[in-house]
Amino acid sequence: MAENEFEAPEAHPLTESIVEHIPFNPIAENSLLIALFEDENAWDEYGILIKPEWFMDRSHRTIFEEMEKAAAKGERITPLSIATRIRDQSSDSSDAAIEVVIGMHDAVRVGDTRAFLHRVQNDFVRRKLLSVLKNSVSAVYESSSDEIDDLIERIHKRVDETSSDRLTDDDITESSAPALLAPVQEELDYIREHGRPREFLSTGFLQLNELTWGGFRPGQLNILAGRPGMGKTSFALNLCENVFKHYDGDATILFFTLEQRTEEIMFKMLSAMSEVPFGKLKTGRLSEEEQTHVDAAKEGIEKDLSDFVVINPNGLTISQMIHTVKQVKRARGRLDLVCVDYVGLMDGDANSSKYHNRPLEIAEITRGLKNLANQEAVPILALAQLNRNADARTDQRPRLSDLRDSGSIEQDADLVMMLHRAEPDDESKPENDPKAEKVTLFVTKNRHGPIDKIDLRFYKEIAVFDEIDTPDRRDPPPY
């Protein structure tokens, strides 16, 4: 056999060895039930935290299920009353659970109830982990090399799900109202001291920062929608550039481009930063001054945008996106913003194909985006299309109902922004600026502030948006 070759182990013996010794402590299960019977306050403190599936012994599980039913009806919980309930519910009068629970009548608890609870719970979680590992080994053998990214993410997800079954003392403490109030109080103290909300991720658009009380927040799903040609991609790139400028390049942004190639994205970024028209860049016929601006923009990109990661995947599912987000976050040590251009071009995961219904598939995608934002504590900016409903209305300003494919986008999003440009005429041109078009950014949903509209100038040739400072607008807080 060559030096770098190896023989793969047989799948069957390996998976069998994983479950050779199943974690199970019947004494701990029995002692936990005795503790719940013995102390009248134990059920109120611990009973609501326990799940029937934690008990591997069938009799123990039956006893606990009847205890749950009795507690729900406000009945007193004793071994004899539970034995009666089991006898009445069972067609088998010799049910083993009856004998087991009667044996607890005179039993005395030896040990700490909390210790019994954690032992039983941890054994349950260990059994689930072993099941995940066994199934994962089989999946690895059955998968092809092309499916490895999806496979890794599925295994990660299954392992993560087992951790949700393990409730620790810290989890209980951190979920209490006083603990949850602490960050709210910090926010109130900050506002009182500084006269403005705490800064989150500054968008660089002062009016948008003001409406969102400090910019994009970790765990937030932000939607930017518009009809084709409204400049959604340009606005998203401007926002990314603003983030890097505001933080002097000390930020990491992951940009998924599904509609345009990475070269097109960087052409737009270069055009915006150099203020040389996009079309002219491609001709290469630049004046000396324009070439100087382009060279300066290139230096700026190399210096400040080294952590601007642009990916043009061949199709993108939520599972693939999660895997990439974690990879970038691990490699860069941080992740400040994720952008997706755009939601309508994302694919559902393999199990979503059962729907045969695009709106339901989009619903699955937007829920996945929101969950990803929460799990990785990163804001996500997802671009979306609007349908043609507005074309048939007298008032053609966009509404939430105009979002294409699914109402779930509206439901799952924390912030929904919509770009709208009126038909070209004299009034659509900003005053004294013939090169720009007037575009309105409608904030149509906002969980962290008011809804409103922001007037913008759009310099289409260089893919740049700029705010129009309206005279009746309050001065923004000094971010």
C-alpha positions as CSV (number, residue, x, y, z in Angstrom):
1,M,0.0,0.0,0.0
2,A,1.3,3.5,-0.9
3,E,2.4,5.8,1.9
4,N,-0.6,8.2,1.6
5,E,-3.2,5.5,1.2
6,F,-5.4,4.0,3.9
7,E,-8.1,1.4,4.3
8,A,-11.5,2.8,5.3
9,P,-13.0,1.0,8.3
10,E,-16.1,-1.1,7.8
11,A,-19.2,1.1,8.5
12,H,-21.2,-1.5,10.4
13,P,-18.7,-2.3,13.2
14,L,-17.9,1.4,13.7
15,T,-21.5,2.5,14.1
16,E,-22.3,-0.5,16.3
17,S,-19.4,0.3,18.6
18,I,-20.7,3.9,19.0
19,V,-23.8,2.6,20.9
20,E,-22.1,-0.3,22.7
21,H,-22.5,1.3,26.1
22,I,-25.7,3.4,26.4
23,P,-25.6,6.1,29.1
24,F,-28.3,5.2,31.6
25,N,-28.4,5.4,35.4
26,P,-31.7,3.8,36.7
27,I,-30.7,4.8,40.3
28,A,-30.5,8.5,39.3
29,E,-33.9,8.3,37.5
30,N,-35.5,6.6,40.5
31,S,-33.9,9.0,43.0
32,L,-35.2,12.0,41.0
33,L,-38.7,10.8,41.1
34,I,-38.5,10.1,44.8
35,A,-37.2,13.6,45.4
36,L,-40.2,15.0,43.4
37,F,-42.6,13.0,45.6
38,E,-40.8,13.8,48.9
39,D,-40.6,17.6,48.7
40,E,-43.8,19.5,48.1
41,N,-41.9,22.4,46.6
42,A,-39.7,20.2,44.4
43,W,-42.3,19.9,41.6
44,D,-42.8,23.7,41.4
45,E,-39.0,24.2,41.3
46,Y,-37.8,21.4,39.1
47,G,-40.9,19.5,37.7
48,I,-41.6,22.1,35.0
49,L,-38.0,21.8,33.7
50,I,-38.0,18.0,33.2
51,K,-39.2,16.2,30.0
52,P,-40.6,12.7,30.0
53,E,-38.1,11.6,27.3
54,W,-35.3,12.2,29.7
55,F,-36.2,8.9,31.4
56,M,-34.9,5.8,29.6
57,D,-36.7,3.4,31.9
58,R,-40.2,2.9,30.6
59,S,-41.7,2.6,34.1
60,H,-40.0,5.8,35.2
61,R,-41.2,7.6,32.1
62,T,-44.8,6.4,32.7
63,I,-44.7,7.6,36.3
64,F,-43.4,11.0,35.4
65,E,-46.0,11.5,32.6
66,E,-48.8,10.8,35.1
67,M,-47.2,13.2,37.6
68,E,-47.3,15.9,34.9
69,K,-51.0,15.2,34.2
70,A,-51.9,15.3,37.9
71,A,-50.0,18.6,38.4
72,A,-51.8,20.1,35.4
73,K,-55.1,19.4,37.2
74,G,-53.9,20.7,40.5
75,E,-54.0,17.3,42.1
76,R,-51.8,16.3,45.0
77,I,-48.8,14.2,43.8
78,T,-48.1,11.1,45.9
79,P,-46.8,7.6,45.0
80,L,-50.2,6.1,45.8
81,S,-52.2,8.6,43.8
82,I,-49.9,8.1,40.8
83,A,-50.2,4.3,41.1
84,T,-54.0,4.7,41.0
85,R,-53.8,6.9,37.9
86,I,-51.5,4.4,36.1
87,R,-53.8,1.5,37.1
88,D,-56.9,3.4,35.8
89,Q,-55.1,4.3,32.5
90,S,-53.5,0.9,31.8
91,S,-55.3,-2.1,30.4
92,D,-52.6,-4.2,32.2
93,S,-53.3,-4.2,36.0
94,S,-49.8,-5.7,36.5
95,D,-48.1,-2.8,34.8
96,A,-44.5,-2.7,36.1
97,A,-44.8,1.0,36.7
98,I,-47.4,0.4,39.4
99,E,-45.0,-1.7,41.5
100,V,-42.1,0.7,40.9
101,V,-44.1,3.8,42.1
102,I,-45.6,2.0,45.1
103,G,-42.1,1.1,46.1
104,M,-41.3,4.9,46.3
105,H,-43.9,5.4,49.1
106,D,-41.6,4.8,52.0
107,A,-38.4,5.6,50.2
108,V,-36.2,8.4,51.5
109,R,-34.2,10.7,49.2
110,V,-30.5,10.4,49.5
111,G,-28.7,13.3,47.7
112,D,-29.4,16.6,46.1
113,T,-32.5,16.9,43.8
114,R,-30.6,19.2,41.4
115,A,-27.8,16.7,41.1
116,F,-30.3,13.9,40.2
117,L,-31.9,16.2,37.6
118,H,-28.6,17.1,35.9
119,R,-27.5,13.4,35.9
120,V,-30.7,12.2,34.2
121,Q,-30.7,15.1,31.8
122,N,-27.0,14.7,30.8
123,D,-27.5,11.0,30.2
124,F,-30.4,11.8,27.9
125,V,-28.3,14.4,26.0
126,R,-25.4,11.9,25.7
127,R,-27.8,9.3,24.2
128,K,-29.0,11.8,21.7
129,L,-25.4,12.7,20.8
130,L,-24.6,9.0,20.3
131,S,-27.6,8.7,18.0
132,V,-26.4,11.7,16.0
133,L,-22.9,10.3,15.7
134,K,-24.2,6.9,14.6
135,N,-26.4,8.4,11.9
136,S,-23.6,10.8,10.9
137,V,-21.2,8.0,10.3
138,S,-23.7,6.3,8.1
139,A,-24.4,9.6,6.2
140,V,-20.6,10.1,5.7
141,Y,-20.3,6.7,4.0
142,E,-23.4,7.2,1.9
143,S,-22.6,10.8,0.7
144,S,-20.6,11.8,-2.3
145,S,-17.6,14.2,-2.2
146,D,-19.8,16.9,-3.8
147,E,-22.1,16.9,-0.8
148,I,-19.5,17.5,1.9
149,D,-20.4,21.1,2.7
150,D,-24.1,20.3,3.1
151,L,-23.2,17.2,5.1
152,I,-20.9,19.1,7.5
153,E,-23.6,21.7,8.1
154,R,-26.3,19.1,8.7
155,I,-24.1,17.3,11.3
156,H,-23.3,20.7,12.9
157,K,-27.1,21.4,13.1
158,R,-27.9,18.1,14.7
159,V,-25.2,18.5,17.3
160,D,-26.3,22.0,18.0
161,E,-29.9,20.8,18.5
162,T,-28.8,18.4,21.3
163,S,-27.4,21.4,23.2
164,S,-30.8,22.9,23.3
165,D,-32.0,19.9,25.4
166,R,-29.5,20.7,28.1
167,L,-30.8,23.3,30.4
168,T,-28.1,24.5,32.9
169,D,-28.4,26.5,36.1
170,D,-26.8,29.4,34.2
171,D,-29.5,29.1,31.5
172,I,-32.2,29.5,34.2
173,T,-30.5,32.5,35.8
174,E,-29.8,34.2,32.5
175,S,-33.4,33.8,31.3
176,S,-34.9,35.4,34.5
177,A,-36.6,38.8,34.1
178,P,-33.9,40.7,36.2
179,A,-31.1,39.3,34.0
180,L,-33.0,40.2,30.8
181,L,-33.7,43.7,32.1
182,A,-29.9,44.4,32.6
183,P,-29.1,45.2,28.9
184,V,-32.3,47.3,28.6
185,Q,-31.1,49.4,31.6
186,E,-27.7,49.8,30.1
187,E,-29.4,51.2,26.9
188,L,-31.5,53.6,29.0
189,D,-28.5,54.8,30.9
190,Y,-26.5,55.3,27.7
191,I,-29.4,57.4,26.2
192,R,-29.7,59.5,29.4
193,E,-25.9,60.1,29.5
194,H,-25.3,60.8,25.8
195,G,-28.7,62.1,24.6
196,R,-28.9,59.6,21.8
197,P,-29.2,55.8,21.3
198,R,-26.1,53.6,21.5
199,E,-24.4,53.2,18.1
200,F,-24.7,49.7,16.6
201,L,-23.4,49.3,13.0
202,S,-23.5,52.7,11.4
203,T,-25.0,52.6,7.9
204,G,-23.3,55.9,6.9
205,F,-26.8,57.3,6.1
206,L,-27.5,59.6,9.0
207,Q,-31.3,59.7,8.6
208,L,-31.4,55.9,8.4
209,N,-29.2,55.7,11.5
210,E,-31.7,58.0,13.2
211,L,-34.7,56.0,12.2
212,T,-33.2,52.7,13.4
213,W,-31.9,54.2,16.7
214,G,-28.3,53.7,16.0
215,G,-27.9,51.6,12.8
216,F,-28.1,47.9,12.1
217,R,-28.2,45.7,15.2
218,P,-26.7,42.2,15.8
219,G,-29.3,39.5,15.1
220,Q,-31.4,41.9,12.8
221,L,-32.7,40.9,9.4
222,N,-32.9,44.0,7.2
223,I,-34.6,43.8,3.8
224,L,-33.9,46.2,0.9
225,A,-36.5,45.9,-1.8
226,G,-37.2,47.6,-5.1
227,R,-38.2,47.0,-8.7
228,P,-35.4,46.1,-11.1
229,G,-33.1,49.0,-12.0
230,M,-33.8,51.0,-8.8
231,G,-30.2,50.6,-7.6
232,K,-30.6,48.1,-4.8
233,T,-27.1,46.6,-5.4
234,S,-25.5,50.1,-5.6
235,F,-27.2,51.1,-2.3
236,A,-26.0,48.0,-0.6
237,L,-22.4,48.5,-1.8
238,N,-22.6,52.2,-0.8
239,L,-23.7,51.0,2.7
240,C,-20.8,48.6,2.9
241,E,-18.3,51.3,1.9
242,N,-19.8,53.6,4.5
243,V,-19.3,50.9,7.2
244,F,-15.6,50.6,6.3
245,K,-15.1,54.4,6.2
246,H,-16.9,54.9,9.5
247,Y,-14.7,52.2,11.2
248,D,-11.5,53.1,9.4
249,G,-11.4,49.7,7.7
250,D,-11.8,47.8,11.0
251,A,-14.8,45.7,10.0
252,T,-15.5,42.5,8.2
253,I,-18.4,42.2,5.6
254,L,-19.5,39.1,3.7
255,F,-21.3,39.9,0.4
256,F,-23.1,37.1,-1.5
257,T,-23.7,38.1,-5.1
258,L,-26.1,35.8,-6.9
259,E,-27.1,38.1,-9.7
260,Q,-23.8,39.6,-10.8
261,R,-20.3,38.3,-11.0
262,T,-17.7,39.4,-8.5
263,E,-15.9,41.5,-11.2
264,E,-19.1,43.5,-11.7
265,I,-19.4,44.2,-8.0
266,M,-15.8,45.4,-7.8
267,F,-16.3,47.6,-10.9
268,K,-19.3,49.3,-9.2
269,M,-17.3,49.7,-6.0
270,L,-14.3,51.2,-7.9
271,S,-16.7,53.5,-9.8
272,A,-18.3,54.7,-6.6
273,M,-15.0,55.3,-4.8
274,S,-13.3,57.0,-7.7
275,E,-16.4,58.9,-9.0
276,V,-15.5,57.8,-12.5
277,P,-18.5,56.5,-14.5
278,F,-18.9,52.8,-14.5
279,G,-19.2,52.6,-18.2
280,K,-16.1,54.7,-18.8
281,L,-14.0,52.4,-16.5
282,K,-14.7,49.6,-18.9
283,T,-13.5,51.5,-21.9
284,G,-10.2,52.3,-20.4
285,R,-10.2,55.7,-22.0
286,L,-9.6,57.8,-18.9
287,S,-8.3,61.3,-18.5
288,E,-5.2,61.9,-16.4
289,E,-7.3,63.2,-13.6
290,E,-9.7,60.3,-13.8
291,Q,-6.8,57.8,-13.8
292,T,-5.5,59.5,-10.6
293,H,-8.9,59.1,-8.9
294,V,-9.0,55.4,-10.0
295,D,-5.5,54.7,-8.6
296,A,-6.4,56.4,-5.3
297,A,-9.6,54.3,-5.1
298,K,-7.6,51.1,-5.7
299,E,-5.2,52.0,-2.9
300,G,-8.3,52.7,-0.7
301,I,-9.7,49.3,-1.5
302,E,-6.4,47.5,-0.8
303,K,-6.0,49.4,2.5
304,D,-9.5,49.6,4.0
305,L,-11.5,46.8,2.3
306,S,-9.2,43.9,2.9
307,D,-12.0,42.2,4.9
308,F,-14.7,42.8,2.3
309,V,-15.3,39.2,1.2
310,V,-17.3,38.9,-2.0
311,I,-18.6,35.4,-3.0
312,N,-20.5,34.5,-6.2
313,P,-21.7,30.9,-5.4
314,N,-23.2,28.6,-8.0
315,G,-26.5,28.6,-6.2
316,L,-27.0,29.3,-2.5
317,T,-29.0,27.5,0.2
318,I,-29.4,28.4,3.8
319,S,-27.2,25.5,4.8
320,Q,-24.4,26.6,2.5
321,M,-24.8,30.2,3.7
322,I,-24.5,29.1,7.3
323,H,-21.4,27.1,6.6
324,T,-19.7,30.1,4.7
325,V,-20.7,32.6,7.4
326,K,-19.1,30.4,10.1
327,Q,-16.0,29.9,8.0
328,V,-15.5,33.6,7.4
329,K,-16.2,34.5,11.0
330,R,-13.7,31.9,12.2
331,A,-11.0,32.9,9.6
332,R,-11.4,36.7,10.3
333,G,-12.2,36.5,14.0
334,R,-15.3,38.7,13.5
335,L,-18.2,39.4,11.2
336,D,-20.0,42.8,11.2
337,L,-22.4,42.5,8.3
338,V,-23.7,39.9,5.8
339,C,-25.3,41.0,2.5
340,V,-27.3,38.8,0.1
341,D,-28.0,40.0,-3.4
342,Y,-30.7,38.7,-3.6
343,V,-33.3,36.5,-1.7
344,G,-35.2,35.6,-4.9
345,L,-32.2,33.8,-6.3
346,M,-31.5,31.6,-3.3
347,D,-32.4,27.9,-3.3
348,G,-34.4,26.0,-0.7
349,D,-32.6,23.2,1.1
350,A,-33.1,19.7,-0.1
351,N,-36.0,19.1,2.3
352,S,-37.7,22.3,1.0
353,S,-38.3,20.7,-2.5
354,K,-41.2,18.8,-1.0
355,Y,-43.3,22.0,-1.0
356,H,-43.3,22.5,-4.8
357,N,-44.3,26.0,-3.9
358,R,-42.0,29.0,-4.3
359,P,-43.6,31.2,-1.6
360,L,-43.3,28.4,1.0
361,E,-39.7,27.9,-0.1
362,I,-39.0,31.7,0.3
363,A,-40.6,31.5,3.7
364,E,-38.2,28.7,4.7
365,I,-35.3,30.9,3.4
366,T,-36.3,34.1,5.3
367,R,-36.8,32.1,8.5
368,G,-33.3,30.7,8.0
369,L,-31.8,34.1,7.4
370,K,-33.4,35.4,10.6
371,N,-32.2,32.4,12.6
372,L,-28.7,32.8,11.2
373,A,-28.7,36.5,12.2
374,N,-29.7,35.5,15.7
375,Q,-27.3,32.6,16.1
376,E,-24.2,34.4,14.8
377,A,-25.2,37.8,16.3
378,V,-24.7,39.6,13.0
379,P,-27.0,41.9,11.0
380,I,-28.0,40.6,7.6
381,L,-29.0,42.9,4.7
382,A,-31.0,40.9,2.1
383,L,-32.1,42.4,-1.2
384,A,-35.5,41.5,-2.6
385,Q,-37.7,42.2,-5.6
386,L,-41.1,44.0,-5.7
387,N,-43.9,42.7,-7.9
388,R,-45.8,44.9,-10.3
389,N,-48.9,45.5,-8.1
390,A,-48.0,49.2,-7.8
391,D,-48.2,49.7,-11.6
392,A,-52.0,49.3,-11.4
393,R,-52.4,51.8,-8.6
394,T,-52.8,55.5,-8.8
395,D,-50.4,55.9,-5.8
396,Q,-47.4,53.8,-7.0
397,R,-45.4,54.2,-3.9
398,P,-44.3,50.7,-2.7
399,R,-46.1,48.8,0.1
400,L,-45.3,45.8,2.1
401,S,-47.8,43.8,0.1
402,D,-45.7,44.4,-3.0
403,L,-42.9,42.1,-1.8
404,R,-42.5,39.4,-4.4
405,D,-43.1,35.6,-3.6
406,S,-44.0,35.7,0.0
407,G,-45.4,37.6,2.9
408,S,-42.9,35.8,5.2
409,I,-40.3,38.4,4.1
410,E,-42.4,41.1,5.8
411,Q,-43.1,38.8,8.8
412,D,-39.5,37.7,9.5
413,A,-37.8,41.0,8.8
414,D,-36.9,43.5,11.5
415,L,-36.5,46.4,9.0
416,V,-38.0,46.7,5.5
417,M,-36.7,49.4,3.2
418,M,-38.0,50.1,-0.3
419,L,-36.4,52.1,-3.0
420,H,-38.7,54.1,-5.3
421,R,-38.0,56.4,-8.2
422,A,-40.8,58.4,-9.8
423,E,-41.2,58.6,-13.6
424,P,-38.4,60.8,-15.0
425,D,-39.4,64.5,-15.2
426,D,-38.2,67.9,-14.1
427,E,-39.5,67.3,-10.5
428,S,-37.6,64.0,-10.2
429,K,-34.3,65.8,-10.5
430,P,-32.8,67.2,-7.3
431,E,-32.5,71.0,-7.3
432,N,-29.3,72.3,-9.0
433,D,-28.1,68.8,-9.7
434,P,-28.9,67.6,-13.2
435,K,-26.6,64.5,-13.0
436,A,-28.6,63.0,-10.2
437,E,-32.0,61.4,-9.9
438,K,-34.3,61.8,-6.9
439,V,-35.0,58.4,-5.2
440,T,-37.0,57.8,-2.1
441,L,-36.1,55.2,0.5
442,F,-39.3,54.2,2.2
443,V,-38.9,52.5,5.6
444,T,-42.1,50.5,5.6
445,K,-41.4,48.3,8.7
446,N,-39.2,49.1,11.6
447,R,-39.1,47.1,14.9
448,H,-36.7,49.5,16.5
449,G,-38.1,52.9,15.5
450,P,-40.6,54.8,13.4
451,I,-41.5,54.3,9.8
452,D,-40.7,57.2,7.5
453,K,-39.1,58.1,4.1
454,I,-35.7,59.4,3.2
455,D,-35.0,61.4,0.1
456,L,-31.8,60.5,-1.8
457,R,-29.9,61.6,-4.8
458,F,-28.8,58.7,-7.1
459,Y,-25.9,59.3,-9.3
460,K,-26.5,56.3,-11.6
461,E,-23.4,56.6,-13.7
462,I,-21.1,56.1,-10.7
463,A,-23.5,54.0,-8.6
464,V,-23.6,56.4,-5.7
465,F,-26.5,57.4,-3.3
466,D,-26.4,60.5,-1.2
467,E,-28.9,61.9,1.3
468,I,-30.9,65.0,0.5
469,D,-30.9,67.1,3.7
470,T,-34.5,68.2,3.9
471,P,-35.1,71.5,5.7
472,D,-37.9,70.2,8.0
473,R,-35.9,67.3,9.2
474,R,-34.4,67.2,12.7
475,D,-30.7,67.2,13.0
476,P,-29.5,63.6,13.5
477,P,-27.7,62.6,16.6
478,P,-23.9,63.0,16.3
479,Y,-22.9,59.4,15.4
